[in-house]
């Protein structure tokens, strides 16, 4: 790395801390009031960030269309939203199935008349050495994490073009920009999500779609039930150290509904990781690999191999917060 890069590298922590709070602060009551009566589709709403964002939208008076494979979890969330004064519609949906996603879109329009925002949040993770994870798990993950977002984005953009406005929010990851060892399908899936958003924004510039917005939200690792649901072939429990709480990403999604930003790196850890990789990619990737090997695998108790929720949903973990922090 060039000596001229070191001052910038040393300045990154201070800059990241200063910038980290802008998109993660909870919206003010006056801002949240602007969400009332608007309609949002949220995929992956049965737990984690999706559940948190849907609940916050419902509490703000929005109409929320809830999508996930676990109908019981969606129905419990819909009841919670309605108790909080919002309106919710639960639609059991596998995001990788085009017909089910089309049905989701049609149900939202039939019930509420239009869609103001579409949040593609559904995702799964598998961890393990690339060749140790069954090929069918890799392919199924890509179906959910990337194909599902392509389908959702396509349906949302078609609707937004027809009505002349709308906000698409795709949930990526810091892995969208930084390779992550032992996540051989997850990192590429999230990189695809980021590139999808960039392509759509380029097309909006070319066609002057000024009232249509595409945002990609990229968090650091989060303490959500994702890790309880993880496919795991490492031989150790699937855990991540130094995780952020899901509330940061929930706040970022709600703010994006109000003030769309093309790319949102959530929190100072995600910003440090991004800028560290921009300034010194080889060093960043080497340190990330060591951190992954030691901090995510070797230090944790043994565990049997599992495909987790990759192929079929699991009953455990229907909250917003995880249990493996």
N, C-alpha and C positions, 0 to 999 in steps of 0.2 A: 504494500500500500504506500502511496506517495506521502512524503512528510507533510505536504501541504494539506492532506486530508485530516491529520490528527487534530488540529484546532476545532474543525467542524465536528469530528467524532466526539470530542470532549464536551462540546456544547450541546450535544443531543439531549442528555438527561434534563437539563434546565428547560430547554425549549419544549420537550415533550410534556413536562409537568405543567408548564404554563398553558399549553394548548389542550390538555387532556379534558378539562371540564366543560368546554364550550358546548359539546353535543350530548353530554351525559347528565347535565343538570335536569331535574324533573321540570316538566313544563309548568308554567304558572297557571292558576285557575282561569285567567282571561284567555290564555292560549288554548287551554283544553276546551273551553266553551265553543271554540271554532270547529271542534270536531262533532258537535252535537248534530244529529240528523244525517250525517254523512255515512256512507256504507263502505265497509272494508272486508275483504276476504283475507283470512289468515290461514295458511297451511301449516301443518305441524303444530296445531293448537292444543294438542292433548297434554303437553307438558313443557317445561322449560321456558325459553324465551317466547315461543309462540303463545303459550298459555298466558304469560305475563303481559305481553303486548295486547292480546285480545281482551283481557280483563281490564286493562287500563283504558283501552278504547271504549269498552262498554260503560265503564264508570264515567266517562266523559260524555255519555249520551249518544254515542255512535251506534249504528246498526252493524253487528259483527257476524260474518258468516264463517263458521268454524269448520275446518277440514283436517282430518287425520284418519288413520286406520281404526282407532279405538273409539267406537261410538259411545261407549259408556263414559269415557273420560270427557268427551265433547259435551254430552248431555249434562254432566255435573257442572261443567264450566258454564254452559248456557244458563243453567238455573242460578248460578252465582252471579252472572252478569245481570240477569233479570232482577235479582234481589237488590242489586246495586243501582237499579234504575235504567239500565240499558236494554237493548233488544238483541237477541242472538238467535241464529239458525244453525243447527248442527247437521253437517252432511258428511257421513262416512265416506272417505276418499283415499284411494291409493294414488299418490301424485304421479306415479310412473305409468298409470293407465289413462290413455287419452280420452276414452269414453267417459270414465269416471270424472275426469277434470272438466270435460265439456258439460256434464251433468251438474257439477258444482257451480260453474259459471251460469248456467241456465236457471238453477234454483235461486241464486243470488238476485238475478235480474227479475225473475218472476215474483219474488217476495218483496223486493225493495225498489224495483224500477230501474236502478242503475248501479254502477260500481264506481266509487270515487278513488279507492286505493286497493291495491292487491299486494299482499306481503307473502312472498315465497320464502318460507322459513323451514319447511320440512327437510330433515336430513338424518342420516345415520353415520356411524363411524366404525371402522374395523382397524385394529392395531395388531401389528406383528410383522415379522420379516416378509417381504413381498411374496416370496415363493412358498412360504408356510401358510399363507391365507389361501383357502380354496378359491379357484378361479371363479366359481359361481358367486362367491361373496363379493369379489371385486366388481363383477359385472352388475350384480344387483345394487350395490352401493352407487355405481354410476347411474343406474336407472333412476334411483330416488333423488340423489343429490344434484345431478346435472340434467338428465332428461326431464325430471319433474319440474325443474326451474325453467327449462326451455318451453315446455308445454304451458306452464302457468304464465310465463311472459308473453307467449304468443297469443293466448286467449285474452289476457289483459290488454295488450297493445291493440289488438283488433277492436276491442270494445272502446278503448280510449280514443282511438282514431275516429270511430264512428260518432262518439258523443262530443269530441273536441277537447277533452281534458281528462286528467287522471294522473295518479302517482303509483309507479311500480317500485317496490322495495324488495331487492333480492339480498338474502342473508348469506354472505360469504364467510371469510375467516382470515386471520393473519396468514393462514396457509395459502390463501389466494396468491400471495406474493413471495412467500418464503417456503422452500421445500422442507418437509418434515419427515425425518426418518421413521420407518415403521408405520407410515400412513400412505402406502403406495397408491391407493385409489382415492383416498380422501383428499389429499393435497391436489392432485390433478382435477378432481371434481370442483374444488373451490376455485382453482385457477380459471377453470372454464366459466364459472359464475361471474368472476370479475371481467373476463374478456367479453362475455355476453353483454354486460352493462355498458362497457365502453363502445361496443359496436352499435347498440341501440341509441346511445347518446349521439354518436356520430351521425346516424341516420336522422335523428331529430333535428340536428343542426342543418343538415342538407335539405330537409323538407319543411323547416321552420315550424316545427311542432312546439310552439312556445308554451302552451298550457299543458303539455304532457311531460312528465318528469320520470327519470329512471335513476334510482339510488342503489348503490351497493354498500352494505353495512359489513364491516370487517372487524370482528372482535378478537381479543385474545382468548385463550382457553377459558371456558366458563364452568362454574360449579352448578351444573344442571343434571337432570336425570339421564342425559345423553350417555354418561359413563356407566350408569347402571344398565343401560341398554346396549352397550358396545359389543360388537364382535371382537373377540380377543383370542389371539393365538401367540401371545408372548410367553406363556407359562407363568405369568404373574398377574396380580390384580390390575385392572385398568384404572389407573389414577393419574392425575396431572397435578404437580405442585404449582404453587403461586397462581392459582386460578382467580379470576375476577368473579364477582357476583353477577347474576343475570340482570339485576336492576339497571346496570349501566347500559346494557344493550337495549333493554325495554325502553329506557328513556331516549336513547338515540333513535329508535324506530319511531316513537311517538313524535319526536322533533322533526324527523324526516317527513312524516305525514303533513306537518305544518309548514316546514321550511326545507324543501328538498335540496339535498346536496348530492352531487354525483357520486362521490366516494367518501365514506366515513370510516376512519380507523378509530375504534372505540377505546379510549383510555390511554394512559401514558405508556403502558407495556406494549400495546399494539403499535403505537407511534414510534417508540424506541426500536422495536424489532424492524419496522419498516425502514426507518432512516438508517439504522445500522447496516441493513442489507444493501441499501442504496449506496452507502459510502464505502463499505468494505465487504462485498458479498462473500468472498472466499473465507474470511475470518468468521463472519456471521454464520455461515453454513457449517463450518467446522465446530464452532462452539455450540450451535443448536444440536448437532449430532451427538456431541458428548453429553450435553444436558439431557437429551432424550434418553440415551442409553442408561445413564446413571439415575436421573431424577424421575423418569416415568416408568422404568421397568425394573432395574436391578434392586432398588431399595424396597420393593413392595412384596407382600407375601405371595406364595405360590397359588395358582388358580388353574382350573381345568380349561381346556379350549372350549369356546362357545361361539356360535354365530350371532348371539344376542338377538336384537330386533331386526336384523338385516332382512330376513325373509318373512318373518311373521312378527307382529307386535307382541310385546310382553306386558303382563298386568302391572308389574312393579313400576314405581316412579311416575306418578301422575301429578306431581307438584311442580312448582316453578324452580325451587332450589333443589340442588342435588344433595347427596349424602356421602360424597367421596372427596370432599375438600381436604 
